[in-house]
């Protein structure tokens, strides 16, 4: 719930800064290892927007597949979990370079 509220807060602050009458859409990028339950987030987002500039705004979510870079051979590969081994050399230590976070990509407002 707090995550949805944070997103709504950022969105409404942006909307206010742009003197928007209404926020129409919030676009997010969510990494597959970000630990975000999309359905729960969507549900909470709707509740969190009630009575704000973002009430009724659509939430668009783009999934980002997590990616890692092998610390040994430098191969880039997609991962399903934090514990995936490098497919090339089997090295278990890979640096996760993408897919760990949630980002707000854009906020669409009505002037
Ligand atoms: Zn490797």
Backbone and ligand atoms as CSV (ligand in chain L), in Angstrom:
chain,resi,resn,atom,element,x,y,z
A,1,UNK,N,N,0.829,-1.207,0.000
A,1,UNK,CA,C,0.000,0.000,0.000
A,1,UNK,C,C,0.863,1.258,0.000
A,2,UNK,N,N,1.935,1.261,0.790
A,2,UNK,CA,C,2.765,2.463,0.867
A,2,UNK,C,C,3.431,2.764,-0.473
A,3,UNK,N,N,3.727,1.711,-1.222
A,3,UNK,CA,C,4.336,1.903,-2.541
A,3,UNK,C,C,3.373,2.657,-3.458
A,4,UNK,N,N,2.128,2.219,-3.470
A,4,UNK,CA,C,1.127,2.885,-4.301
A,4,UNK,C,C,0.969,4.339,-3.861
A,5,UNK,N,N,0.991,4.569,-2.562
A,5,UNK,CA,C,0.841,5.933,-2.060
A,5,UNK,C,C,2.027,6.804,-2.466
A,6,UNK,N,N,3.218,6.228,-2.444
A,6,UNK,CA,C,4.403,6.975,-2.883
A,6,UNK,C,C,4.272,7.374,-4.351
A,7,UNK,N,N,3.818,6.442,-5.156
A,7,UNK,CA,C,3.675,6.719,-6.587
A,7,UNK,C,C,2.652,7.834,-6.801
A,8,UNK,N,N,1.542,7.723,-6.088
A,8,UNK,CA,C,0.503,8.750,-6.227
A,8,UNK,C,C,1.031,10.099,-5.758
A,9,UNK,N,N,1.821,10.084,-4.690
A,9,UNK,CA,C,2.363,11.340,-4.182
A,9,UNK,C,C,3.306,11.988,-5.202
A,10,UNK,N,N,4.175,11.187,-5.778
A,10,UNK,CA,C,5.099,11.719,-6.798
A,10,UNK,C,C,4.309,12.243,-7.996
A,11,UNK,N,N,3.317,11.475,-8.407
A,11,UNK,CA,C,2.507,11.871,-9.564
A,11,UNK,C,C,1.765,13.180,-9.295
A,12,UNK,N,N,1.176,13.292,-8.120
A,12,UNK,CA,C,0.403,14.506,-7.843
A,12,UNK,C,C,1.324,15.716,-7.669
A,13,UNK,N,N,2.513,15.495,-7.103
A,13,UNK,CA,C,3.459,16.606,-6.983
A,13,UNK,C,C,3.867,17.109,-8.360
A,14,UNK,N,N,4.084,16.158,-9.264
A,14,UNK,CA,C,4.403,16.525,-10.643
A,14,UNK,C,C,3.250,17.288,-11.281
A,15,UNK,N,N,2.058,16.785,-11.050
A,15,UNK,CA,C,0.871,17.417,-11.601
A,15,UNK,C,C,0.712,18.838,-11.091
A,16,UNK,N,N,0.933,19.027,-9.809
A,16,UNK,CA,C,0.816,20.356,-9.214
A,16,UNK,C,C,1.868,21.291,-9.778
A,17,UNK,N,N,3.085,20.765,-9.941
A,17,UNK,CA,C,4.179,21.573,-10.471
A,17,UNK,C,C,3.869,22.048,-11.887
A,18,UNK,N,N,3.099,21.239,-12.607
A,18,UNK,CA,C,2.760,21.609,-13.990
A,18,UNK,C,C,1.397,22.273,-14.071
A,19,UNK,N,N,0.828,22.599,-12.930
A,19,UNK,CA,C,-0.507,23.193,-12.881
A,19,UNK,C,C,-1.546,22.358,-13.618
A,20,UNK,N,N,-1.422,21.061,-13.484
A,20,UNK,CA,C,-2.347,20.175,-14.181
A,20,UNK,C,C,-3.701,20.173,-13.508
A,21,UNK,N,N,-4.740,20.025,-14.322
A,21,UNK,CA,C,-6.086,19.915,-13.759
A,21,UNK,C,C,-6.341,18.501,-13.281
A,22,UNK,N,N,-5.673,17.583,-13.947
A,22,UNK,CA,C,-5.955,16.175,-13.671
A,22,UNK,C,C,-4.801,15.325,-14.197
A,23,UNK,N,N,-4.552,14.230,-13.536
A,23,UNK,CA,C,-3.550,13.290,-14.038
A,23,UNK,C,C,-4.294,12.168,-14.748
A,24,UNK,N,N,-3.930,11.947,-15.986
A,24,UNK,CA,C,-4.633,10.929,-16.778
A,24,UNK,C,C,-3.998,9.550,-16.719
A,25,UNK,N,N,-2.682,9.571,-16.690
A,25,UNK,CA,C,-2.010,8.280,-16.723
A,25,UNK,C,C,-0.649,8.324,-16.050
A,26,UNK,N,N,-0.331,7.249,-15.380
A,26,UNK,CA,C,0.991,7.113,-14.787
A,26,UNK,C,C,1.587,5.844,-15.381
A,27,UNK,N,N,2.769,5.994,-15.953
A,27,UNK,CA,C,3.422,4.854,-16.583
A,27,UNK,C,C,4.612,4.416,-15.739
A,28,UNK,N,N,4.629,3.135,-15.438
A,28,UNK,CA,C,5.699,2.590,-14.596
A,28,UNK,C,C,6.477,1.514,-15.325
A,29,UNK,N,N,7.697,1.349,-14.881
A,29,UNK,CA,C,8.516,0.238,-15.345
A,29,UNK,C,C,8.824,-0.579,-14.098
A,30,UNK,N,N,8.474,-1.845,-14.139
A,30,UNK,CA,C,8.718,-2.689,-12.962
A,30,UNK,C,C,9.594,-3.878,-13.337
A,31,UNK,N,N,10.707,-3.980,-12.665
A,31,UNK,CA,C,11.628,-5.078,-12.912
A,31,UNK,C,C,11.064,-6.388,-12.393
A,32,UNK,N,N,11.405,-7.480,-13.070
A,32,UNK,CA,C,10.866,-8.779,-12.658
A,32,UNK,C,C,11.386,-9.215,-11.294
A,33,UNK,N,N,12.481,-8.604,-10.827
A,33,UNK,CA,C,12.988,-8.939,-9.493
A,33,UNK,C,C,12.760,-7.802,-8.497
A,34,UNK,N,N,11.878,-6.904,-8.827
A,34,UNK,CA,C,11.626,-5.772,-7.941
A,34,UNK,C,C,10.772,-6.177,-6.738
A,35,UNK,N,N,10.186,-7.346,-6.824
A,35,UNK,CA,C,9.363,-7.824,-5.720
A,35,UNK,C,C,8.034,-7.107,-5.594
A,36,UNK,N,N,7.540,-6.620,-6.725
A,36,UNK,CA,C,6.269,-5.904,-6.706
A,36,UNK,C,C,5.157,-6.817,-7.225
A,37,UNK,N,N,4.092,-6.906,-6.461
A,37,UNK,CA,C,2.932,-7.667,-6.908
A,37,UNK,C,C,2.075,-6.698,-7.720
A,38,UNK,N,N,2.074,-6.904,-9.024
A,38,UNK,CA,C,1.411,-5.953,-9.914
A,38,UNK,C,C,-0.083,-5.812,-9.621
A,39,UNK,N,N,-0.753,-6.935,-9.380
A,39,UNK,CA,C,-2.192,-6.864,-9.120
A,39,UNK,C,C,-2.498,-6.082,-7.853
A,40,UNK,N,N,-1.705,-6.326,-6.832
A,40,UNK,CA,C,-1.904,-5.620,-5.562
A,40,UNK,C,C,-1.623,-4.138,-5.753
A,41,UNK,N,N,-0.583,-3.844,-6.522
A,41,UNK,CA,C,-0.222,-2.444,-6.754
A,41,UNK,C,C,-1.337,-1.716,-7.508
A,42,UNK,N,N,-1.864,-2.357,-8.533
A,42,UNK,CA,C,-2.942,-1.757,-9.318
A,42,UNK,C,C,-4.142,-1.453,-8.437
A,43,UNK,N,N,-4.468,-2.408,-7.602
A,43,UNK,CA,C,-5.607,-2.255,-6.694
A,43,UNK,C,C,-5.372,-1.107,-5.715
A,44,UNK,N,N,-4.189,-1.082,-5.107
A,44,UNK,CA,C,-3.865,-0.040,-4.128
A,44,UNK,C,C,-3.767,1.334,-4.778
A,45,UNK,N,N,-3.273,1.348,-6.010
A,45,UNK,CA,C,-3.125,2.614,-6.724
A,45,UNK,C,C,-4.486,3.281,-6.870
A,46,UNK,N,N,-5.465,2.491,-7.259
A,46,UNK,CA,C,-6.805,3.025,-7.440
A,46,UNK,C,C,-7.316,3.626,-6.137
A,47,UNK,N,N,-7.098,2.900,-5.054
A,47,UNK,CA,C,-7.556,3.380,-3.751
A,47,UNK,C,C,-6.789,4.635,-3.326
A,48,UNK,N,N,-5.490,4.632,-3.612
A,48,UNK,CA,C,-4.641,5.739,-3.162
A,48,UNK,C,C,-4.898,7.035,-3.927
A,49,UNK,N,N,-5.476,6.918,-5.125
A,49,UNK,CA,C,-5.716,8.125,-5.921
A,49,UNK,C,C,-7.008,8.841,-5.530
A,50,UNK,N,N,-7.844,8.165,-4.777
A,50,UNK,CA,C,-9.140,8.753,-4.383
A,50,UNK,C,C,-8.941,10.123,-3.738
A,51,UNK,N,N,-9.641,11.107,-4.286
A,51,UNK,CA,C,-9.569,12.448,-3.711
A,51,UNK,C,C,-8.316,13.224,-4.063
A,52,UNK,N,N,-7.493,12.683,-4.978
A,52,UNK,CA,C,-6.286,13.395,-5.400
A,52,UNK,C,C,-6.424,13.795,-6.866
A,53,UNK,N,N,-5.427,14.524,-7.342
A,53,UNK,CA,C,-5.368,14.909,-8.761
A,53,UNK,C,C,-5.365,13.695,-9.672
A,54,UNK,N,N,-4.924,12.600,-9.131
A,54,UNK,CA,C,-4.752,11.391,-9.949
A,54,UNK,C,C,-5.962,10.462,-9.898
A,55,UNK,N,N,-7.044,10.941,-9.300
A,55,UNK,CA,C,-8.224,10.075,-9.206
A,55,UNK,C,C,-8.685,9.665,-10.605
A,56,UNK,N,N,-8.867,8.378,-10.799
A,56,UNK,CA,C,-9.312,7.870,-12.090
A,56,UNK,C,C,-8.198,7.692,-13.116
A,57,UNK,N,N,-6.975,8.020,-12.722
A,57,UNK,CA,C,-5.863,7.893,-13.666
A,57,UNK,C,C,-5.600,6.433,-13.988
A,58,UNK,N,N,-5.184,6.202,-15.222
A,58,UNK,CA,C,-4.836,4.842,-15.618
A,58,UNK,C,C,-3.402,4.558,-15.178
A,59,UNK,N,N,-3.158,3.323,-14.861
A,59,UNK,CA,C,-1.816,2.913,-14.473
A,59,UNK,C,C,-1.306,1.971,-15.552
A,60,UNK,N,N,-0.251,2.414,-16.231
A,60,UNK,CA,C,0.320,1.527,-17.243
A,60,UNK,C,C,1.618,0.950,-16.718
A,61,UNK,N,N,1.712,-0.353,-16.781
A,61,UNK,CA,C,2.893,-1.017,-16.233
A,61,UNK,C,C,3.648,-1.762,-17.327
A,62,UNK,N,N,4.914,-1.415,-17.455
A,62,UNK,CA,C,5.773,-2.119,-18.407
A,62,UNK,C,C,6.693,-3.046,-17.624
A,63,UNK,N,N,6.644,-4.310,-17.966
A,63,UNK,CA,C,7.504,-5.277,-17.280
A,63,UNK,C,C,8.911,-5.209,-17.847
A,64,UNK,N,N,9.884,-5.281,-16.965
A,64,UNK,CA,C,11.275,-5.308,-17.400
A,64,UNK,C,C,11.893,-6.607,-16.912
A,65,UNK,N,N,12.362,-7.402,-17.854
A,65,UNK,CA,C,12.990,-8.680,-17.496
A,65,UNK,C,C,14.350,-8.412,-16.855
A,66,UNK,N,N,14.578,-9.028,-15.727
A,66,UNK,CA,C,15.844,-8.812,-15.027
A,66,UNK,C,C,17.020,-9.359,-15.847
A,67,UNK,N,N,18.115,-8.628,-15.773
A,67,UNK,CA,C,19.300,-8.970,-16.553
A,67,UNK,C,C,20.518,-8.912,-15.634
A,68,UNK,N,N,21.456,-9.818,-15.881
A,68,UNK,CA,C,22.672,-9.821,-15.070
A,68,UNK,C,C,23.904,-9.879,-15.955
A,69,UNK,N,N,25.009,-9.458,-15.364
A,69,UNK,CA,C,26.285,-9.523,-16.075
A,69,UNK,C,C,27.206,-10.402,-15.255
A,70,UNK,N,N,27.758,-11.415,-15.906
A,70,UNK,CA,C,28.657,-12.337,-15.226
A,70,UNK,C,C,29.914,-11.576,-14.795
A,71,UNK,N,N,30.313,-11.768,-13.535
A,71,UNK,CA,C,31.485,-11.053,-13.022
A,71,UNK,C,C,32.786,-11.686,-13.526
A,72,UNK,N,N,32.684,-12.866,-14.109
A,72,UNK,CA,C,33.875,-13.577,-14.563
A,72,UNK,C,C,34.113,-13.384,-16.052
A,73,UNK,N,N,33.095,-13.702,-16.871
A,73,UNK,CA,C,33.304,-13.636,-18.320
A,73,UNK,C,C,32.584,-12.461,-18.975
A,74,UNK,N,N,31.772,-11.761,-18.207
A,74,UNK,CA,C,31.132,-10.565,-18.750
A,74,UNK,C,C,29.901,-10.800,-19.597
A,75,UNK,N,N,29.451,-12.050,-19.691
A,75,UNK,CA,C,28.248,-12.357,-20.464
A,75,UNK,C,C,27.027,-11.685,-19.835
A,76,UNK,N,N,26.167,-11.150,-20.706
A,76,UNK,CA,C,24.916,-10.567,-20.235
A,76,UNK,C,C,23.826,-11.607,-20.440
A,77,UNK,N,N,23.005,-11.818,-19.441
A,77,UNK,CA,C,21.937,-12.792,-19.599
A,77,UNK,C,C,20.726,-12.432,-18.753
A,78,UNK,N,N,19.569,-12.931,-19.205
A,78,UNK,CA,C,18.335,-12.693,-18.464
A,78,UNK,C,C,18.262,-13.676,-17.309
A,79,UNK,N,N,17.745,-13.222,-16.189
A,79,UNK,CA,C,17.655,-14.103,-15.029
A,79,UNK,C,C,16.224,-14.169,-14.495
A,80,UNK,N,N,15.936,-15.305,-13.891
A,80,UNK,CA,C,14.625,-15.502,-13.268
A,80,UNK,C,C,14.720,-15.253,-11.771
A,81,UNK,N,N,15.903,-15.474,-11.208
A,81,UNK,CA,C,16.080,-15.280,-9.777
A,81,UNK,C,C,17.473,-14.714,-9.520
A,82,UNK,N,N,17.705,-14.326,-8.273
A,82,UNK,CA,C,18.999,-13.772,-7.889
A,82,UNK,C,C,20.109,-14.819,-7.944
A,83,UNK,N,N,19.713,-16.076,-8.024
A,83,UNK,CA,C,20.696,-17.145,-7.871
A,83,UNK,C,C,21.029,-17.874,-9.160
A,84,UNK,N,N,20.674,-17.292,-10.283
A,84,UNK,CA,C,20.968,-17.936,-11.554
A,84,UNK,C,C,22.469,-17.887,-11.868
A,85,UNK,N,N,22.973,-18.998,-12.392
A,85,UNK,CA,C,24.381,-19.064,-12.774
A,85,UNK,C,C,24.556,-18.520,-14.189
A,86,UNK,N,N,25.759,-18.119,-14.495
A,86,UNK,CA,C,26.071,-17.665,-15.849
A,86,UNK,C,C,25.871,-18.840,-16.811
A,87,UNK,N,N,25.122,-18.626,-17.905
A,87,UNK,CA,C,24.880,-19.733,-18.850
A,87,UNK,C,C,26.133,-20.104,-19.639
A,88,UNK,N,N,27.103,-19.220,-19.689
A,88,UNK,CA,C,28.322,-19.493,-20.453
A,88,UNK,C,C,29.390,-20.233,-19.666
A,89,UNK,N,N,29.690,-19.707,-18.453
A,89,UNK,CA,C,30.791,-20.317,-17.697
A,89,UNK,C,C,30.352,-20.936,-16.374
A,90,UNK,N,N,29.086,-20.806,-16.039
A,90,UNK,CA,C,28.588,-21.433,-14.813
A,90,UNK,C,C,28.934,-20.693,-13.542
A,91,UNK,N,N,29.555,-19.540,-13.676
A,91,UNK,CA,C,29.906,-18.727,-12.511
A,91,UNK,C,C,28.626,-18.305,-11.779
A,92,UNK,N,N,28.553,-18.595,-10.477
A,92,UNK,CA,C,27.319,-18.258,-9.747
A,92,UNK,C,C,27.229,-16.791,-9.330
A,93,UNK,N,N,28.321,-16.038,-9.522
A,93,UNK,CA,C,28.299,-14.644,-9.077
A,93,UNK,C,C,28.093,-13.715,-10.260
A,94,UNK,N,N,26.893,-13.216,-10.369
A,94,UNK,CA,C,26.607,-12.280,-11.439
A,94,UNK,C,C,26.088,-10.998,-10.819
A,95,UNK,N,N,26.384,-9.924,-11.488
A,95,UNK,CA,C,25.939,-8.622,-10.999
A,95,UNK,C,C,24.613,-8.301,-11.693
A,96,UNK,N,N,23.597,-8.048,-10.911
A,96,UNK,CA,C,22.294,-7.743,-11.510
A,96,UNK,C,C,22.313,-6.286,-11.974
A,97,UNK,N,N,22.079,-6.091,-13.255
A,97,UNK,CA,C,22.195,-4.737,-13.794
A,97,UNK,C,C,20.849,-4.133,-14.190
A,98,UNK,N,N,19.818,-4.937,-14.172
A,98,UNK,CA,C,18.515,-4.434,-14.573
A,98,UNK,C,C,17.428,-5.323,-13.999
A,99,UNK,N,N,16.299,-4.707,-13.657
A,99,UNK,CA,C,15.156,-5.502,-13.235
A,99,UNK,C,C,14.942,-5.566,-11.742
A,100,UNK,N,N,15.685,-4.721,-10.988
A,100,UNK,CA,C,15.543,-4.721,-9.539
A,100,UNK,C,C,14.647,-3.604,-9.031
A,101,UNK,N,N,14.343,-2.670,-9.910
A,101,UNK,CA,C,13.590,-1.548,-9.368
A,101,UNK,C,C,12.321,-1.172,-10.107
A,102,UNK,N,N,11.640,-0.257,-9.481
A,102,UNK,CA,C,10.410,0.284,-10.033
A,102,UNK,C,C,10.691,1.740,-10.362
A,103,UNK,N,N,10.350,2.140,-11.561
A,103,UNK,CA,C,10.588,3.523,-11.968
A,103,UNK,C,C,9.319,4.124,-12.539
A,104,UNK,N,N,9.134,5.386,-12.282
A,104,UNK,CA,C,8.042,6.095,-12.935
A,104,UNK,C,C,8.602,6.640,-14.241
A,105,UNK,N,N,8.047,6.217,-15.345
A,105,UNK,CA,C,8.548,6.612,-16.662
A,105,UNK,C,C,7.914,7.925,-17.110
A,106,UNK,N,N,6.616,8.007,-16.980
A,106,UNK,CA,C,5.967,9.236,-17.408
A,106,UNK,C,C,4.658,9.442,-16.680
A,107,UNK,N,N,4.277,10.694,-16.630
A,107,UNK,CA,C,3.007,11.067,-16.018
A,107,UNK,C,C,2.287,11.946,-17.032
A,108,UNK,N,N,1.113,11.506,-17.444
A,108,UNK,CA,C,0.361,12.261,-18.439
A,108,UNK,C,C,-0.708,13.086,-17.738
A,109,UNK,N,N,-0.710,14.384,-18.019
A,109,UNK,CA,C,-1.671,15.255,-17.327
A,109,UNK,C,C,-2.548,16.018,-18.311
A,110,UNK,N,N,-3.661,16.492,-17.781
A,110,UNK,CA,C,-4.548,17.406,-18.499
A,110,UNK,C,C,-4.190,18.806,-18.054
A,111,UNK,N,N,-3.999,19.685,-18.978
A,111,UNK,CA,C,-3.654,21.071,-18.595
A,111,UNK,C,C,-4.834,21.738,-17.911
L,1,ZN,ZN,ZN,30.246,-16.199,-17.106
